Amino acid sequence: MRYTVSVVSEATPVERWQAQLEEEGELTPEIVEQISRLHGDRGIRAIDAVSENRVKTYRDFTIVVGYEDEYIVEGGGCTCKDSEYNLDAEDPTDLCWHVLAVAIARRVGHVDYHDMWYSEVREFL
């Protein structure tokens, strides 16, 4: 007798919308609804950032251009104050909009890639 486990049913809500987005390759109305329902204003801001081409990958970092600064996103974390002070590390759905934007942009192929080091760019800012 062979048993199979449904991976989708065991996935977190974040993993479910990410898998669906990976499969679709685009933000469908259903996925936008899932993201906005689960993440609220942070989800909407993330979608806006992706549509405005504000997710940028360099040789060393992925950056999200925010409203007041640029934020480094790597390893599922972010350098923004929201991540540092407001998020519950125990809650997998509690993510800043910068992390959400990177997750979305990568799955829809909407990352602005720059073949240079981010430190080279920061020198000009």
C-alpha positions in Angstrom: 0.0 0.0 0.0 1.4 3.4 -0.9 0.6 6.6 0.9 0.9 10.1 -0.6 1.0 13.3 1.2 -0.5 16.4 -0.2 2.2 19.1 -0.1 -0.2 21.9 -0.9 -2.5 21.2 2.1 0.5 21.3 4.4 1.9 24.5 2.9 1.5 27.8 4.7 -0.8 30.4 3.2 2.3 32.3 1.9 3.7 29.1 0.3 0.4 28.5 -1.4 0.1 31.9 -3.1 3.8 31.7 -4.0 3.4 28.3 -5.6 0.3 29.4 -7.4 2.1 32.6 -8.6 5.1 30.4 -9.7 2.8 28.2 -11.7 0.8 31.1 -13.3 3.8 33.3 -13.9 1.6 36.4 -13.6 -0.5 38.2 -11.0 -4.0 37.0 -11.7 -6.9 38.7 -9.9 -7.2 35.6 -7.7 -3.6 35.8 -6.6 -3.8 39.5 -6.0 -6.8 38.9 -3.8 -5.0 36.2 -1.8 -2.0 38.4 -1.3 -4.0 41.5 -0.3 -6.3 39.4 2.0 -3.3 37.7 3.7 -0.9 40.7 3.9 -3.2 43.7 3.8 -1.6 47.0 2.9 1.9 45.4 2.8 0.7 43.1 0.0 -0.7 46.0 -2.0 2.5 48.1 -1.6 4.5 45.0 -2.8 2.4 44.6 -5.9 2.7 48.3 -6.6 6.5 48.1 -6.2 6.7 45.2 -8.7 4.4 47.0 -11.2 6.6 50.1 -10.9 9.8 48.1 -11.5 11.3 48.9 -8.1 12.8 45.5 -7.4 16.4 45.5 -8.5 19.0 42.8 -8.4 22.7 43.5 -8.4 25.6 41.0 -8.2 25.6 41.1 -4.4 22.0 42.1 -3.3 18.4 42.5 -4.2 17.2 46.0 -3.5 13.7 47.3 -3.2 13.3 51.0 -3.8 11.1 52.3 -1.1 9.4 55.6 -0.5 12.2 57.0 1.6 15.2 54.8 1.0 16.4 51.6 -0.7 16.2 48.4 1.3 18.4 45.3 1.0 16.4 42.0 0.9 18.3 38.8 1.3 17.7 35.4 3.0 14.0 36.3 3.6 14.9 39.3 5.7 15.0 43.1 5.0 16.9 46.1 6.3 13.7 48.2 6.8 12.5 49.5 10.2 9.2 47.5 9.7 11.2 44.2 9.7 13.3 45.3 12.6 10.6 46.5 14.9 7.1 45.5 13.9 7.1 42.0 12.5 6.5 38.8 14.5 9.4 36.4 13.6 7.1 33.4 14.6 4.4 34.3 12.1 5.3 33.2 8.6 2.7 35.6 7.1 4.1 38.6 8.8 6.5 40.0 6.1 7.4 43.5 5.2 6.3 44.7 1.8 9.9 44.7 0.5 10.3 41.0 1.1 6.9 40.4 -0.5 7.8 42.5 -3.5 10.9 40.4 -4.1 9.0 37.2 -3.8 6.4 38.4 -6.3 8.9 39.9 -8.7 11.0 36.8 -8.9 8.0 34.6 -9.6 6.7 36.8 -12.4 10.1 37.5 -13.9 9.9 41.2 -13.2 13.2 41.9 -11.5 15.4 44.7 -12.9 18.8 43.0 -13.1 22.0 45.1 -13.1 25.3 43.4 -13.8 27.3 45.5 -11.2 27.9 45.6 -7.5 25.4 47.5 -5.4 28.3 49.2 -3.6 29.2 50.8 -7.0 25.7 52.2 -7.3 25.6 53.5 -3.7 28.7 55.6 -4.4 26.5 57.7 -6.8 23.6 58.2 -4.4 
